Amino acid sequence: MLGLSLGEKQFIKGGIAQDLRSDGRKRLTYRPISVETGIIPQASGSARVRMGATEVIASVKGRGGEELSTELSVALQRCLLGGKSGAGAAIDLSSLVVIEGKICWDLYIDGLVVSSDGNLLDALGAAIKAALSNTGIPRANVASGASGDGQPEVDISDEEFLQFDTSGVPVIVTLTKVGKHYIVDATAEEESQMSSAVSISVNRQGHICGLTKRGGAGLDPSIILDMISVAKHVSEQLINKLDSEIAAAEADEEES
């Protein structure tokens, strides 16, 4: 918890009430976002995302690490992976299937918080989306016959890779309630004054893929419905911005 004076707290809340935050943004405006891809050569895919002074890294491959807190990990799972059975997952896992019901690729996503100035969940969601777009899955060729133990023979290519389909991967939009209003992309100072926050994952089609809430204050259902409507609108801008940043990052990676 940040140690803010009474005057600083009133300044933050007053600015949000007037739709003019302490860094000059309006309530529903994100900080500048930048994306780098392919930053970890040993990974199948990786990305670094910066939102203002918040910086996170996501990599795809190997076993999951323990860099993220349990709270963040659970929130990401609720927003992206659906139920324990995989039902309702926002990420299409069908492209990982090699042989239906028998063999599939098992991807692990590691997240690392480099610096935190609020809105970690949105930044991590963006980094995961960028890292998956940078992920190549080795082409697997299945032999027509089976080996002596009945297991199919699979030849894994070291040269041919298939791009992971990220067209349905959503972004996460967190709406943080401060006073009577809610804002997107809250800084750490703004988060210290929040009563509650709702994180909503929305895909390109505007479908809600997941939702999680934090903070002790309750929210009226009508307010949550309004937040969902706002998240859908904001997600369009965020997806377009990320698409542009990811395309530019991949172009820079190919040139280097």
C-alpha positions as CSV (number, residue, x, y, z in Angstrom):
1,M,0.0,0.0,0.0
2,L,1.4,3.4,-1.0
3,G,1.8,6.0,1.7
4,L,-0.1,8.9,0.3
5,S,-1.0,12.0,2.2
6,L,-4.6,13.1,2.6
7,G,-4.1,15.9,0.1
8,E,-2.7,13.4,-2.5
9,K,-5.6,11.1,-2.0
10,Q,-8.1,13.9,-2.4
11,F,-6.2,15.1,-5.5
12,I,-6.4,11.6,-7.1
13,K,-10.1,11.2,-6.4
14,G,-11.0,14.8,-7.3
15,G,-9.2,14.5,-10.7
16,I,-11.0,11.2,-11.5
17,A,-14.3,12.8,-10.6
18,Q,-13.5,15.7,-13.1
19,D,-12.4,13.2,-15.8
20,L,-8.8,14.6,-15.6
21,R,-6.4,12.2,-13.9
22,S,-3.1,13.2,-12.4
23,D,-1.1,12.2,-15.5
24,G,-3.5,14.1,-17.8
25,R,-5.5,11.1,-19.1
26,K,-9.3,10.8,-19.2
27,R,-11.0,8.1,-17.2
28,L,-11.1,5.6,-20.1
29,T,-7.7,6.3,-21.7
30,Y,-4.7,3.9,-21.5
31,R,-1.1,4.9,-21.0
32,P,1.3,4.5,-24.0
33,I,1.7,0.8,-24.9
34,S,4.8,-0.7,-26.5
35,V,5.5,-4.3,-27.5
36,E,8.7,-6.3,-28.3
37,T,8.6,-9.9,-29.5
38,G,11.1,-12.6,-29.7
39,I,13.1,-11.3,-26.8
40,I,13.9,-14.8,-25.3
41,P,15.6,-16.9,-28.1
42,Q,15.3,-20.1,-26.0
43,A,11.5,-19.8,-25.9
44,S,9.0,-20.9,-28.6
45,G,7.5,-17.4,-28.3
46,S,8.1,-14.4,-26.1
47,A,7.1,-10.7,-25.7
48,R,7.7,-7.7,-23.5
49,V,4.9,-5.2,-22.9
50,R,5.2,-1.8,-21.4
51,M,2.1,0.2,-20.2
52,G,3.5,3.4,-18.8
53,A,5.9,2.4,-16.0
54,T,4.4,-1.1,-15.8
55,E,6.6,-3.7,-17.6
56,V,6.0,-7.4,-18.0
57,I,7.4,-10.3,-20.0
58,A,5.7,-13.4,-21.2
59,S,7.3,-16.5,-22.7
60,V,5.8,-19.7,-24.1
61,K,7.6,-23.1,-23.6
62,G,8.7,-25.4,-20.9
63,R,7.3,-25.7,-17.4
64,G,5.6,-22.8,-15.7
65,G,7.6,-20.6,-13.3
66,E,6.6,-19.1,-10.0
67,E,7.2,-15.5,-10.8
68,L,3.6,-14.5,-10.6
69,S,1.6,-14.3,-7.3
70,T,-1.2,-16.8,-6.8
71,E,-3.8,-14.0,-7.1
72,L,-2.5,-12.9,-10.5
73,S,-2.3,-16.5,-11.8
74,V,-5.8,-17.4,-10.8
75,A,-7.1,-14.1,-12.3
76,L,-5.4,-14.9,-15.6
77,Q,-6.8,-18.4,-15.6
78,R,-10.3,-17.1,-15.1
79,C,-10.0,-14.6,-17.9
80,L,-8.3,-16.8,-20.5
81,L,-8.6,-20.5,-19.7
82,G,-12.3,-21.1,-18.8
83,G,-13.1,-24.0,-16.4
84,K,-10.9,-26.8,-15.3
85,S,-12.2,-29.0,-18.2
86,G,-11.2,-26.3,-20.7
87,A,-14.8,-25.4,-21.3
88,G,-15.3,-21.7,-22.1
89,A,-11.6,-21.2,-22.8
90,A,-10.8,-17.9,-24.5
91,I,-7.7,-19.5,-26.2
92,D,-8.4,-22.0,-28.9
93,L,-6.5,-25.1,-28.0
94,S,-7.5,-27.2,-31.1
95,S,-4.3,-26.1,-32.9
96,L,-2.3,-27.9,-30.2
97,V,-3.8,-31.3,-31.1
98,V,-1.5,-33.8,-32.9
99,I,-3.8,-36.9,-32.7
100,E,-7.3,-36.4,-31.3
101,G,-7.6,-37.9,-27.9
102,K,-4.0,-39.2,-27.8
103,I,-1.3,-36.6,-28.4
104,C,-1.2,-32.9,-28.1
105,W,1.3,-30.1,-27.5
106,D,1.4,-28.9,-23.9
107,L,2.3,-25.2,-23.7
108,Y,3.4,-23.4,-20.6
109,I,3.2,-19.6,-20.3
110,D,5.7,-18.0,-17.9
111,G,5.0,-14.4,-16.8
112,L,7.5,-12.1,-15.2
113,V,6.7,-8.7,-13.7
114,V,9.7,-6.4,-14.3
115,S,8.3,-3.3,-12.8
116,S,4.8,-2.5,-11.5
117,D,3.0,0.8,-11.6
118,G,-0.6,-0.6,-11.6
119,N,-2.8,-2.6,-14.0
120,L,-0.7,-5.7,-14.1
121,L,-3.5,-8.0,-15.3
122,D,-4.1,-6.0,-18.5
123,A,-0.4,-5.8,-19.2
124,L,0.1,-9.5,-18.6
125,G,-2.9,-10.3,-20.9
126,A,-1.4,-8.2,-23.6
127,A,2.1,-9.8,-23.2
128,I,0.5,-13.3,-23.4
129,K,-1.4,-12.4,-26.6
130,A,1.9,-11.0,-28.1
131,A,3.9,-14.0,-27.0
132,L,1.4,-16.5,-28.5
133,S,1.4,-14.5,-31.8
134,N,5.2,-15.0,-31.7
135,T,5.0,-18.7,-31.0
136,G,5.8,-21.4,-33.6
137,I,4.6,-24.9,-33.1
138,P,6.8,-27.6,-34.7
139,R,5.0,-29.4,-37.5
140,A,4.2,-33.0,-36.5
141,N,3.9,-35.7,-39.1
142,V,2.0,-38.9,-38.0
143,A,3.1,-42.2,-39.5
144,S,0.2,-44.2,-41.0
145,G,1.1,-47.3,-39.0
146,A,1.6,-47.8,-35.3
147,S,4.6,-49.0,-33.4
148,G,4.7,-52.4,-31.6
149,D,3.1,-51.0,-28.4
150,G,0.2,-49.5,-30.3
151,Q,1.4,-46.0,-30.0
152,P,1.4,-43.8,-33.1
153,E,4.8,-42.7,-34.5
154,V,5.2,-39.0,-34.7
155,D,8.0,-37.2,-36.5
156,I,8.6,-33.7,-35.1
157,S,10.2,-31.2,-37.6
158,D,13.1,-29.1,-36.5
159,E,12.6,-26.7,-39.5
160,E,8.9,-26.3,-40.2
161,F,6.7,-24.4,-37.7
162,L,3.0,-23.6,-37.6
163,Q,1.9,-20.2,-36.2
164,F,-0.3,-20.4,-33.2
165,D,-3.8,-19.1,-34.0
166,T,-4.3,-16.0,-31.9
167,S,-7.3,-14.6,-33.7
168,G,-9.6,-15.5,-30.8
169,V,-7.2,-14.6,-28.0
170,P,-8.9,-11.8,-26.0
171,V,-7.5,-8.7,-24.3
172,I,-8.2,-8.0,-20.6
173,V,-9.7,-4.7,-19.7
174,T,-9.7,-3.8,-16.0
175,L,-12.1,-1.2,-14.7
176,T,-11.1,0.2,-11.3
177,K,-13.7,2.0,-9.2
178,V,-12.4,5.1,-7.4
179,G,-15.1,7.1,-5.6
180,K,-18.2,7.1,-7.8
181,H,-16.4,6.6,-11.1
182,Y,-14.3,3.8,-12.7
183,I,-11.2,4.1,-14.8
184,V,-9.1,1.9,-17.1
185,D,-5.3,1.3,-16.8
186,A,-5.1,2.5,-13.2
187,T,-1.7,3.5,-11.8
188,A,-0.4,2.1,-8.5
189,E,-1.5,5.4,-6.8
190,E,-5.0,5.2,-8.3
191,E,-5.3,1.5,-7.3
192,S,-4.4,2.4,-3.7
193,Q,-7.7,4.5,-3.6
194,M,-9.9,1.9,-5.3
195,S,-13.0,0.3,-3.7
196,S,-13.1,-2.6,-6.2
197,A,-12.0,-3.6,-9.7
198,V,-13.5,-5.8,-12.4
199,S,-11.3,-7.4,-15.0
200,I,-13.1,-8.5,-18.2
201,S,-11.6,-10.4,-21.1
202,V,-13.1,-9.5,-24.5
203,N,-12.2,-11.1,-27.9
204,R,-12.2,-9.5,-31.3
205,Q,-15.9,-10.3,-31.9
206,G,-16.8,-8.5,-28.7
207,H,-17.7,-11.7,-26.8
208,I,-17.0,-11.8,-23.1
209,C,-14.6,-14.6,-22.4
210,G,-14.0,-14.2,-18.6
211,L,-14.6,-12.0,-15.7
212,T,-13.0,-11.6,-12.3
213,K,-13.4,-9.1,-9.4
214,R,-11.2,-7.9,-6.6
215,G,-11.6,-5.6,-3.7
216,G,-13.9,-5.8,-0.7
217,A,-16.7,-3.4,-1.9
218,G,-19.8,-5.0,-3.5
219,L,-21.1,-3.8,-6.9
220,D,-24.7,-3.5,-8.0
221,P,-25.5,-5.8,-11.0
222,S,-26.5,-2.8,-13.1
223,I,-23.1,-1.3,-12.6
224,I,-21.4,-4.5,-13.6
225,L,-23.5,-4.6,-16.8
226,D,-22.4,-1.0,-17.5
227,M,-18.8,-2.0,-16.9
228,I,-19.1,-4.9,-19.4
229,S,-20.5,-2.5,-22.0
230,V,-17.6,0.0,-21.5
231,A,-15.1,-2.9,-21.6
232,K,-16.4,-4.0,-25.0
233,H,-16.0,-0.5,-26.3
234,V,-12.5,0.0,-24.8
235,S,-11.4,-3.5,-26.0
236,E,-11.8,-2.5,-29.6
237,Q,-9.3,0.3,-29.3
238,L,-6.9,-1.9,-27.2
239,I,-7.0,-4.8,-29.7
240,N,-6.3,-2.4,-32.6
241,K,-3.4,-0.8,-30.7
242,L,-1.9,-4.2,-29.8
243,D,-2.3,-5.5,-33.4
244,S,-0.4,-2.5,-34.7
245,E,2.3,-2.8,-32.0
246,I,2.7,-6.6,-32.5
247,A,3.0,-6.2,-36.3
248,A,5.6,-3.5,-35.9
249,A,7.6,-5.6,-33.4
250,E,7.5,-8.7,-35.6
251,A,8.7,-6.6,-38.6
252,D,11.6,-5.3,-36.5
253,E,12.4,-8.8,-35.4
254,E,12.6,-10.1,-39.0
255,E,14.9,-7.2,-40.0
256,S,17.3,-7.8,-37.0
